[in-house]
Amino acid sequence: MPHDEAPTCLIVGASHAGVGCAFELRRQGWTGRIVLIDRDPHLPYHRPPLSKTCLTAEAGSDHSPLRAADSYAKDAIDLRLGVSVTSVDRERSLVLLDNGENLPYDKLVLATGARPLIPPFPGLDAARHVFPLRTAADVAGIRAALSEDHGKRVVVIGGGYIGLETAASLRKLGAEVTVLEREERILARVTTPTMSAFFAQLHADHGVKILTGKTVSGFRTGDTHSIVHCADGDEFAADVVVIGVGIRVNVELARQAGLEVSDGICVDASARTSDENIYAIGDCTYHHNPRYDRFVRLESVQNATDQGRVAAAAIVGKEAVYDAIPWFWSDQYDVKLQIVGLSAGYDRAVLREEAGQGPKFSIWYFAGDTLLAVDAVNNAKAYVIGTKFIQSGAPINREKLADSTVPLRPANLMR
């Protein structure tokens, strides 16, 4: 239903997906009103540095904004911060804000993202200095707790990428860090035992204590610290606890609106939901990936920004299809891990080690003769070449790939 002479696009969520979509709408020719809403009071900022450079920055350093403050006004984007959308009225094409305001829309984009999973550990409510790591406020809280004089013993619960990046950053700050991982190896759900062993040794070399097979069962609060209990009876005193065991997708608004929801908000190749006037983008979406022929939900900046561009094009009536190859990265100490593709379902992994100073290797994941993904450690060349092979579908000679004496060039790897 029309509300004004110029149409209105409301975007809920002002992280990478939402901000990117707002500016892309203008670039694609949207002349109507754009309203960008987020509950976070901070100017929208980059998320990946939170567990890395933001955590280790000098006191007083700010997080990195996605766009300059004045750029929103220049593109006539109405940025509403510190306010939440509580419900969507699809019949009247309205959203209700927690300040009591109703906003009409012609097009609605949900970029609601995800929030940290905080298990209901017994004693958690009374525990001291316990944080997730998802927002600038979390970073500020961790840094403030570490600056106090009560000590720098940190327990990180969770040995995934966020937990390990946080452990590396806190170690740089001089903290005494212990990582507790429930599985029998770190990164167990996302990579090979070879890669898990590499990162376990990397952290051990930097003084981080990693303990696997540790299921946290609760907390007890001391005078100035917390004690983390494990199911096997072990206890760990902590001045600061960081919980990094996963996320919950923010689908509540979509579900309230009656949209189709599965492992995220279901969208088509144009990021459109089951309502033709509502789109969803970023971490909250569940979409079909044609290259891997399966439905996926991706937590990555690449997915967020790419879906934002596709949604913007579709909203202005252009043909738009999202079929990008997923990619991710992680920085820990002086190691850069670059990942391209999705390795789930692989039946063979090929390790390629490169000569030179410092660690430099890659792991190539195959299903039959098809390359699914590449994990590259300090090896941008392997990442780039792996991307090209995944895009082309060209067969690879795995024997030559594993032979480090064969130069890493596409022509050398062709069958």
Beta strands, then each sheet from edge to edge (+ up, - down):
strand 1: 8-12
strand 2: 33-38
strand 3: 77-81
strand 4: 85-89
strand 5: 94-97
strand 6: 102-104
strand 7: 107-110
strand 8: 114-116
strand 9: 130-131
strand 10: 153-157
strand 11: 176-181
strand 12: 209-212
strand 13: 216-221
strand 14: 226-230
strand 15: 235-238
strand 16: 240-243
strand 17: 247-249
strand 18: 265-266
strand 19: 278-280
strand 20: 285-289
strand 21: 294-296
strand 22: 327-332
strand 23: 335-341
strand 24: 348-353
strand 25: 361-367
strand 26: 370-377
sheet 1: 3+ 2+ 1+ 7+ 19+
sheet 2: 4+ 5- 6+
sheet 3: 8+ 17-
sheet 4: 9+ 16+ 10+ 11+ 12+
sheet 5: 13+ 14- 15+
sheet 6: 18+ 20+ 21-
sheet 7: 22+ 23- 26+ 25- 24+
end
